[in-house]
Amino acid sequence: MEHLIHVLQTDRSDSEIIGYALDTLYNVISNDLEEEEQDDSEEENLPKQVDDLGSQFTEIFIKQQENVTLLLTLVEEFDFHVRWPGVKLLTSLLKQQGPQVQQIILVSPMGVSRLMDLLADSREVIRNDGVLLLQQLTKSNAAIQKIVAFENAFERLLDIITEEGNSDGGIVVEDCLLLLQNLLKNNNSNQNFFKEGSYIQRMKPWFEVGDDNCGWSAQKVTNLHLMLQLVRVLVSPTNPPGATSSCQKAMFHCGLLQQLCTILMGTGVPTINTVSEVIRGCQMNQDYFASVNAPSNPPRPAIVVLLMSMVNERQPFVLRCAVLYCFQCFLYKNQKGQGEIVSTLLPSTIDATGNSVSAGQLLCGGLFSTDSLSNWCAAVALAHALQENATLKEQLLRVQLATSIGNPPVSLLQQCTNILSQGDKIDRRGSKVQTRVGLLMLLCTWLSNCSIAVTHFLHNPANVPFLTGQIAENLGEEEQLVQGLCALLLGISIYYNDNSLENYRKEKLKQLIEKRIGRENFIEKLGFISKHELYSRAAQKPQPSFSSPDHMMFDHEFTKLVKELEGVISKAIYKSSEEDKKEEEVKKTLEQHDNIVTHYKKVIREQDQELEELKQRVNTLTSQNEQLQATVTQQVSQIQQHKDQYNLLKVQLGKDTQHHNSHSDTFQMNGIQTEEVSKLKEELEEWKNKHELLQGQLKEKDSVIEKLKSSQLEMGTTEQSSQTSKSGGLELNNELQKELEMLRSQIQLQSAEISKLQIENQKLQLMNTTADPVLADSCVAAVNNSELEGQLQQEIKELKNEVKALSEEKETLKQHLDSSSSTVAILQDEKSKLQQEVAESKKEQDDLLVLLADQDQKLSALKIKLKDLGVPVEDEDDIESGDQGDEDEDGDEEEQD
């Protein structure tokens, strides 16, 4: 082996010798001895020896990790003679020492990625062997499974399956499906990646095979079974609930569930098991399955057809187990489905005609048949219809059964206890214990957490003595299981007893157990259930998997109930009456508290619903408001557009009427000419009135200006600003007078032109009045009319131009008048200001003169008084000279200082 490895290391350029070395190593390590002929005696011993040799050689090879990395580099070679034997050798190493080789490949750089390239090889031999290599590589190694999945394995494998023809493909499809199972089974990360990558949708075409399985090859059947297993891997009950639920919903939305239901009846047990797990616990899928009809005549619900095969003893055992599992999955966490099944048993809903068979009737028929397996399956199915549903447990108490003609009907609960008490008296096919175990499981499920059902059960006086008698007897191993279940049923009757029956109160039942059975003996018999081997098998997984009908004893959901109640019942048996009372009080308070909580929850739920409704209403109203506002704005814009169009049409109609009138016949022309002349007359009258108004305004301005002139002449020569303003006002006045003279001359001209027009108008009126309505010579009249028309049009144009000129002159006159009025107003303001100032100055001067006169009088009076007193008084000139001398002396003193 060392020499062969040396060849691989040194002679890499020679592909032929490398190929031979790899083949030799493969033959040394592999255990493929199918071609060798062996004797019968040797076949028993040789495989073990060969296994040991192959694993020993593998250990020698992988002891040096460089050998595996060398092999990975050789697998990368494109040469067929190197790559193919390298793939086979690596596969053989993984078969012999899988975990060790996996670890070496995992730690080598890009080890897994190199092997993924094999799936893209165009040579089918290498690609197919690459699939086998990846199968061995991904076994029980989550890290490698994740790497392979993220290297786009799903896409490549699904492409290969499609290329090979889906289920019609050969063994390559089988290998690809096995590899997909390795990648997805118990690997939540890869399952989520598979779902998120929308690969579930690509599984639907696999099952488009029709429901007729005649003529299918063994390979096609194998492929279909593996495809169904792959679906079950994604929705397995052992997966996390969230992942399973999301895959179930994806299968419904892509139509995979619908496709599986179409082939449900034709493809048998694997499809039934697959559909079971696709609908398990998913309300949407369960509702769809309830609506599926089987391809029968007349069409019946698929559930009914499946239940027919379950209670039919001639059907295969495996099929009956599969149907039971399907029914259990349909009812799992499906209160709606449970209610539909139980409703078929209630008196009000039973079909009186008997034309159609319901699910409830089939279950009752199976429950009371002479086949023990049918009894067990029907009892377990009915127990699942009551699972965690107290209302249905109460409703099922109303079910009445007609046992025989002439006898009164018996309740379903009473009939179950009757069959249970009869025991081995009825001749049954199958296990003797199986029927009683099934009925006891049904009764335990029915009575648990339902005190009304317990009361009904205890109301029959034969039930408690039967149970105590069964528990107290010392029977064989087979009967021990029945004893344990009887102890459980009696314990449930104590634990969920509401003490409504005086003879069967909790305390009395406990005393009965202590007297007839003994507490320790009762607890020991109760423990027989959980210690049984078949109990531990059933507790492992939900699907019922039994090797034979005799082993069909326990249901998975019932094992959960036993775990829940076993400890509780053991405590309840040892409790005293005082403790029971306390417990009842606590229960009552808890129930009251729960009722209050449920009430408030209900109120909150209702308020939440109201809030949601109000929010929806607000949203709808806001959306409607927005829509209405949008429509209003649209309508406003449309109205505006219509208005604009209407105005345009109005203008166009006006133009059209004018044009039509101008090109009308001669008689109409004369009438229109008179209308135009009258219009012109009116316009001229208006202009005359306006001119008269202007003349009146000008006269008023002239009078104002004359007043200003007179006031300005009276002002003194010292007011220079007023003189300048006067001169400016005189200049403006002169200009205004000139403009007035111009306007007067223009008005005279206009009046002359108006007189001319009036004369011509009179002529036209005379012509119109003297003209004969029927002219002999139409040509002459047309010529005269055309000439008159031309003249009138010219005159009208001239008049219009003159009117325009007059209006312009009017505007200029208005402007001049406005400017002159503003200047006059300014001059008046200045004049008033100056007059005020002059008056104020005159007042001030008068006041000063009065004050001076008063002072002089006072001074003279004081001088006279001083002289009278003999004080020498100087004149004003002497006083002034004296003051000046004093000032000079003060100045000299300051200089000396």
Secondary structure as UniProt FT lines:
FT   HELIX           2..10
FT   TURN            12..13
FT   HELIX           15..29
FT   TURN            34..35
FT   HELIX           40..62
FT   HELIX           65..75
FT   HELIX           80..96
FT   HELIX           98..107
FT   TURN            109..110
FT   HELIX           111..116
FT   HELIX           117..120
FT   HELIX           124..137
FT   TURN            138..140
FT   HELIX           142..150
FT   TURN            151..152
FT   HELIX           153..163
FT   TURN            164..165
FT   HELIX           166..168
FT   HELIX           171..184
FT   TURN            185..186
FT   HELIX           188..196
FT   TURN            197..198
FT   HELIX           201..207
FT   TURN            214..215
FT   HELIX           218..234
FT   TURN            237..238
FT   HELIX           241..253
FT   TURN            254..255
FT   HELIX           256..262
FT   HELIX           264..267
FT   HELIX           269..279
FT   TURN            280..281
FT   HELIX           283..291
FT   STRAND          293..294
FT   STRAND          300..301
FT   HELIX           302..310
FT   TURN            313..314
FT   HELIX           317..331
FT   TURN            332..333
FT   HELIX           335..343
FT   TURN            344..345
FT   HELIX           347..349
FT   HELIX           359..367
FT   HELIX           372..386
FT   TURN            387..388
FT   HELIX           390..396
FT   TURN            397..398
FT   STRAND          400..401
FT   TURN            405..406
FT   STRAND          410..411
FT   HELIX           412..422
FT   HELIX           423..425
FT   HELIX           432..447
FT   TURN            448..449
FT   HELIX           451..459
FT   TURN            461..462
FT   HELIX           463..472
FT   HELIX           477..495
FT   HELIX           502..504
FT   HELIX           506..516
FT   HELIX           519..526
FT   HELIX           528..531
FT   HELIX           533..538
FT   TURN            539..540
FT   HELIX           549..551
FT   HELIX           556..574
FT   HELIX           577..662
FT   HELIX           666..714
FT   TURN            717..718
FT   HELIX           720..770
FT   HELIX           778..869
FT   HELIX           876..896
//
